[in-house]
């Protein structure tokens, strides 16, 4: 049962990453790269976008920014911003248990994320320090015109279906059926399940209507062959490891009565790319057992599952990201603790 649960979770994450990469490639080709140029020119715009997506409950915003980063569309600072701002699935719990405090946490995280992004990009002005090994840049073919709504071409492409189109149609059709039948995503039709359903439908529309060149060059060659398997394997492996640790190690026994120790532990647990450990401190805060500083430090350090796809993009970037997030969490946490105490 453990393996099946982890497998389903990994499929959900990998499928969403594939959707986002498909959407980004589609928009980029349709606009001939103009929106990419605008986004690259405005670092502040990148930071605000990343922080805004980060404070949205859940991990989907973080996945989206990882996809943008893998395409070299946003800076490393923007990537740091989204991971600082996101609290993963715990955001839903915090809003249900202490909504006013949750709003304050998101407000604080938003501005810390933007400030941190500015500092990081100022310190690391050489973008190639992080991005030199990222091979998934957008391909813009100036001679290409993506005619996506020609009925004649659509019908011909369906009659003479290529392997790539059949593969993608099969993947997203099966994924959509799994979501609708609750094989994936659970029985409750929440906003996340609705998002996956709509994303699948839009993906199917794109796959049916775009020309063969787009699917072969932009999706199969640049996304599926280079990224999809790596994203799935890293995600599955990380989730499995975390679940084994949680089942055989009672991390609540690590907690100490000393507040400073709790803050360090909360920050350190944020390194784990999993939403579960942070829930300990959400619950303890709701019960009045830990101060606000501990909850805030934990929220900064952890990013739920948001950073999992980044492992497939660059383990170096993943490690640097975690180091920076831990540093920011400790600085902010101890500053708040010294100012306001328990």
C-alpha positions as CSV (number, residue, x, y, z in Angstrom):
1,X,0.0,0.0,0.0
2,X,2.9,2.4,0.8
3,X,4.4,1.9,-2.7
4,X,1.0,2.4,-4.4
5,X,0.3,5.6,-2.5
6,X,3.8,7.0,-3.3
7,X,3.4,5.9,-7.0
8,X,0.1,7.8,-7.3
9,X,1.5,10.9,-5.7
10,X,4.6,10.8,-8.0
11,X,2.3,10.4,-11.0
12,X,0.2,13.4,-9.9
13,X,3.3,15.6,-9.5
14,X,4.9,14.5,-12.7
15,X,1.7,15.0,-14.7
16,X,1.3,18.5,-13.5
17,X,4.9,19.3,-14.4
18,X,4.3,17.9,-17.9
19,X,1.2,20.0,-18.2
20,X,3.0,23.2,-17.2
21,X,5.9,22.6,-19.6
22,X,3.3,21.9,-22.4
23,X,1.5,25.2,-21.6
24,X,4.7,27.2,-21.5
25,X,6.0,25.8,-24.7
26,X,2.6,26.4,-26.4
27,X,2.4,30.0,-25.2
28,X,6.0,30.7,-26.2
29,X,5.5,29.4,-29.7
30,X,2.1,31.2,-30.1
31,X,3.6,34.5,-29.0
32,X,6.9,33.9,-30.8
33,X,8.8,34.3,-27.5
34,X,7.6,37.9,-26.8
35,X,6.3,37.2,-23.3
36,X,9.5,35.4,-22.5
37,X,11.5,38.6,-23.4
38,X,9.2,40.8,-21.3
39,X,9.5,38.5,-18.3
40,X,13.3,38.3,-18.6
41,X,13.6,42.1,-18.7
42,X,11.8,42.7,-15.4
43,X,13.4,41.0,-12.4
44,X,10.9,42.7,-10.1
45,X,8.1,41.3,-12.2
46,X,9.7,37.8,-11.8
47,X,10.0,38.2,-8.1
48,X,6.4,39.4,-7.7
49,X,5.1,36.6,-9.9
50,X,7.1,34.0,-8.1
51,X,6.1,35.2,-4.6
52,X,2.4,35.5,-5.6
53,X,2.4,31.9,-7.0
54,X,4.2,30.8,-3.8
55,X,1.7,32.1,-1.3
56,X,-1.1,30.3,-3.1
57,X,-2.0,27.2,-0.9
58,X,-0.6,24.0,-2.2
59,X,2.5,23.2,-4.4
60,X,1.2,24.0,-7.9
61,X,2.6,27.5,-7.9
62,X,6.0,26.2,-6.9
63,X,5.9,23.6,-9.7
64,X,5.0,26.3,-12.2
65,X,8.0,28.4,-11.3
66,X,10.3,25.4,-11.4
67,X,9.1,24.9,-15.0
68,X,9.8,28.5,-15.8
69,X,13.2,28.2,-14.3
70,X,14.1,25.1,-16.2
71,X,13.3,27.1,-19.4
72,X,15.6,29.9,-18.2
73,X,12.7,32.3,-18.1
74,X,13.1,33.4,-14.5
75,X,16.2,33.9,-12.4
76,X,17.5,31.9,-9.5
77,X,16.3,34.7,-7.2
78,X,12.8,34.2,-8.5
79,X,13.1,30.4,-7.8
80,X,14.3,31.2,-4.2
81,X,11.3,33.6,-3.9
82,X,8.7,31.0,-4.7
83,X,10.2,28.4,-2.4
84,X,10.4,30.9,0.5
85,X,6.8,32.1,-0.1
86,X,5.2,28.6,-0.4
87,X,4.0,26.7,2.6
88,X,2.8,23.7,0.6
89,X,-0.4,21.9,1.6
90,X,0.1,23.1,5.1
91,X,-1.3,26.4,4.0
92,X,-4.8,24.8,3.8
93,X,-4.4,23.5,7.4
94,X,-3.2,26.9,8.7
95,X,-6.1,28.7,7.1
96,X,-8.5,26.3,8.7
97,X,-7.0,26.3,12.2
98,X,-5.9,30.0,12.6
99,X,-6.9,32.0,9.5
100,X,-5.8,35.4,10.8
101,X,-2.3,34.2,11.6
102,X,-2.1,32.3,8.3
103,X,-2.9,35.6,6.5
104,X,-0.1,37.3,8.4
105,X,2.3,34.5,7.6
106,X,1.6,34.7,3.9
107,X,1.9,38.5,4.0
108,X,5.3,38.3,5.7
109,X,6.5,35.4,3.5
110,X,5.6,37.4,0.4
111,X,7.8,40.4,1.2
112,X,10.6,38.2,2.6
113,X,10.6,36.3,-0.6
114,X,10.9,39.4,-2.8
115,X,13.6,40.9,-0.7
116,X,15.6,37.6,-0.6
117,X,15.3,37.3,-4.4
118,X,16.7,40.7,-4.9
119,X,19.6,40.0,-2.5
120,X,20.4,36.6,-4.1
121,X,20.4,37.9,-7.7
122,X,22.5,40.9,-6.6
123,X,25.1,38.5,-5.0
124,X,25.0,36.0,-7.8
125,X,25.1,38.3,-10.8
126,X,26.5,35.6,-13.0
127,X,23.4,33.6,-14.0
128,X,25.5,30.8,-15.4
129,X,26.7,29.9,-11.9
130,X,23.3,28.1,-11.5
131,X,21.9,27.9,-15.0
132,X,24.9,26.9,-17.2
133,X,23.8,23.2,-17.1
134,X,20.2,23.9,-17.9
135,X,19.7,22.6,-21.4
136,X,16.0,23.2,-21.8
137,X,15.9,26.6,-23.4
138,X,13.0,27.5,-25.6
139,X,13.4,26.8,-29.3
140,X,12.1,29.6,-31.5
141,X,11.9,28.8,-35.2
142,X,11.4,32.1,-37.0
143,X,10.3,30.3,-40.2
144,X,7.7,28.3,-38.2
145,X,4.1,29.4,-38.0
146,X,2.0,27.4,-35.5
147,X,-1.3,27.1,-37.3
148,X,-3.3,25.5,-34.5
149,X,-6.9,25.9,-35.7
150,X,-6.9,24.6,-39.2
151,X,-9.8,22.1,-39.4
152,X,-8.3,20.5,-42.5
153,X,-4.9,20.0,-40.8
154,X,-6.5,18.8,-37.5
155,X,-8.5,16.1,-39.2
156,X,-5.5,15.1,-41.4
157,X,-3.2,14.9,-38.4
158,X,-5.7,12.7,-36.5
159,X,-6.1,10.4,-39.5
160,X,-2.3,10.2,-40.0
161,X,-1.5,10.2,-36.3
162,X,2.1,10.1,-35.3
163,X,3.5,8.1,-32.4
164,X,4.2,11.3,-30.4
165,X,0.6,12.5,-30.7
166,X,-0.8,9.1,-29.9
167,X,1.5,8.8,-26.9
168,X,0.5,12.2,-25.5
169,X,-3.2,11.6,-26.1
170,X,-2.9,8.3,-24.4
171,X,-1.1,9.8,-21.4
172,X,-3.5,12.7,-20.8
173,X,-6.6,10.6,-21.5
174,X,-5.6,8.0,-19.0
175,X,-4.7,10.7,-16.5
176,X,-8.0,12.5,-17.0
177,X,-10.0,9.2,-16.5
178,X,-8.0,8.4,-13.4
179,X,-8.8,11.9,-11.9
180,X,-12.5,11.7,-12.8
181,X,-12.8,8.1,-11.5
182,X,-10.9,9.1,-8.3
183,X,-8.2,6.6,-8.9
184,X,-5.9,9.6,-8.5
185,X,-6.6,12.8,-6.5
186,X,-9.1,11.3,-4.0
187,X,-12.9,11.4,-3.9
188,X,-13.2,15.0,-2.9
189,X,-13.7,17.5,-5.7
190,X,-11.5,20.3,-4.3
191,X,-9.9,23.1,-6.2
192,X,-6.7,21.0,-6.8
193,X,-8.6,18.1,-8.4
194,X,-10.6,20.6,-10.5
195,X,-7.3,22.2,-11.6
196,X,-5.9,18.8,-12.7
197,X,-9.1,18.1,-14.6
198,X,-9.1,21.4,-16.4
199,X,-5.3,21.1,-17.1
200,X,-5.9,17.7,-18.7
201,X,-8.6,19.0,-20.9
202,X,-6.6,22.0,-22.1
203,X,-3.6,19.7,-22.7
204,X,-5.7,17.4,-24.8
205,X,-7.0,20.4,-26.8
206,X,-3.4,21.5,-27.4
207,X,-2.2,18.0,-28.4
208,X,-5.1,17.6,-30.9
209,X,-4.8,21.0,-32.5
210,X,-1.1,21.7,-32.8
211,X,1.0,20.6,-35.8
212,X,3.3,17.6,-35.7
213,X,6.4,19.8,-35.6
214,X,5.4,21.3,-32.3
215,X,4.8,17.9,-30.7
216,X,7.9,16.4,-32.1
217,X,10.4,19.2,-31.5
218,X,9.0,21.2,-28.6
219,X,7.4,18.5,-26.5
220,X,8.9,15.1,-27.3
221,X,12.5,16.1,-27.9
222,X,12.7,18.9,-25.3
223,X,10.3,17.8,-22.6
224,X,9.6,14.1,-22.6
225,X,13.1,12.7,-23.6
226,X,15.1,15.2,-21.4
227,X,12.9,15.7,-18.4
228,X,9.9,13.5,-17.9
229,X,11.5,10.3,-16.7
230,X,14.0,12.2,-14.5
231,X,11.2,14.2,-12.8
232,X,9.2,11.0,-12.1
233,X,12.2,9.0,-10.8
234,X,13.5,11.7,-8.5
235,X,10.0,12.5,-7.3
236,X,9.1,8.8,-6.6
237,X,12.5,8.2,-5.0
238,X,12.3,11.2,-2.7
239,X,8.7,10.5,-1.7
240,X,9.4,6.9,-1.0
241,X,12.5,7.8,1.2
242,X,10.5,10.3,3.2
243,X,7.6,8.0,3.8
244,X,9.9,5.2,5.0
245,X,11.6,7.7,7.4
246,X,8.2,8.9,8.7
247,X,7.0,5.3,9.2
248,X,10.1,4.1,11.1
249,X,11.3,7.2,12.8
250,X,9.1,9.2,15.2
251,X,10.4,12.7,14.6
252,X,8.3,14.1,17.4
253,X,10.9,12.5,19.8
254,X,13.5,14.9,18.4
255,X,11.7,17.9,19.8
256,X,13.2,19.6,22.8
257,X,11.7,22.0,25.3
258,X,14.2,24.7,24.5
259,X,12.7,27.2,22.1
260,X,15.9,27.9,20.2
261,X,16.4,24.2,19.6
262,X,12.8,23.8,18.4
263,X,13.4,26.6,15.9
264,X,16.6,25.0,14.6
265,X,14.8,21.6,14.3
266,X,11.8,23.2,12.5
267,X,14.2,24.8,10.0
268,X,16.2,21.7,9.5
269,X,13.1,19.6,8.8
270,X,12.2,22.1,6.1
271,X,15.1,20.6,4.0
272,X,12.9,17.5,3.5
273,X,10.9,17.9,0.3
274,X,7.7,16.8,1.9
275,X,4.7,18.6,3.5
276,X,4.3,16.2,6.5
277,X,7.1,17.4,9.0
278,X,5.9,21.0,8.9
279,X,2.5,19.8,10.1
280,X,4.0,19.1,13.6
281,X,4.8,22.7,14.1
282,X,1.4,23.9,12.7
283,X,-0.3,21.7,15.2
284,X,2.0,22.7,18.1
285,X,1.4,26.4,17.3
286,X,-2.4,25.9,17.2
287,X,-2.1,24.3,20.7
288,X,0.0,27.1,22.0
289,X,3.1,24.9,22.4
290,X,5.5,26.9,20.2
291,X,5.9,30.6,19.5
292,X,5.1,32.3,16.2
293,X,8.9,32.5,15.4
294,X,9.1,28.7,15.1
295,X,6.1,28.5,12.8
296,X,7.4,31.3,10.6
297,X,10.9,29.7,10.4
298,X,9.4,26.4,9.4
299,X,7.2,28.1,6.8
300,X,10.2,29.8,5.2
301,X,12.4,26.7,5.2
302,X,10.0,24.1,3.9
303,X,8.3,24.1,0.5
304,X,6.1,21.0,0.6
305,X,6.7,19.1,-2.6
306,X,7.4,22.2,-4.6
307,X,11.2,21.5,-4.9
308,X,10.9,17.9,-5.9
309,X,10.9,18.5,-9.7
310,X,13.9,20.7,-9.2
311,X,15.9,17.6,-8.3
312,X,15.5,16.4,-11.9
313,X,16.5,19.8,-13.3
314,X,19.7,20.3,-11.2
315,X,20.7,18.7,-7.9
316,X,23.2,21.6,-7.5
317,X,20.5,24.2,-7.7
318,X,18.4,22.1,-5.3
319,X,21.2,22.0,-2.7
320,X,21.9,25.8,-3.0
321,X,18.2,26.6,-2.8
322,X,17.9,24.6,0.4
323,X,21.0,26.2,1.9
324,X,19.7,29.7,1.2
325,X,16.2,28.9,2.5
326,X,17.6,27.5,5.7
327,X,19.8,30.5,6.2
328,X,16.9,33.0,5.6
329,X,14.6,30.9,7.9
330,X,17.2,31.0,10.8
331,X,17.9,34.7,10.4
332,X,14.2,35.7,10.3
333,X,13.2,33.1,13.0
334,X,15.8,34.1,15.5
335,X,15.2,37.8,14.8
336,X,11.5,37.5,15.5
337,X,12.2,35.3,18.5
338,X,14.6,37.9,20.0
339,X,12.1,40.7,19.4
340,X,9.0,39.1,20.6
341,X,10.2,36.1,22.6
342,X,7.7,33.3,23.5
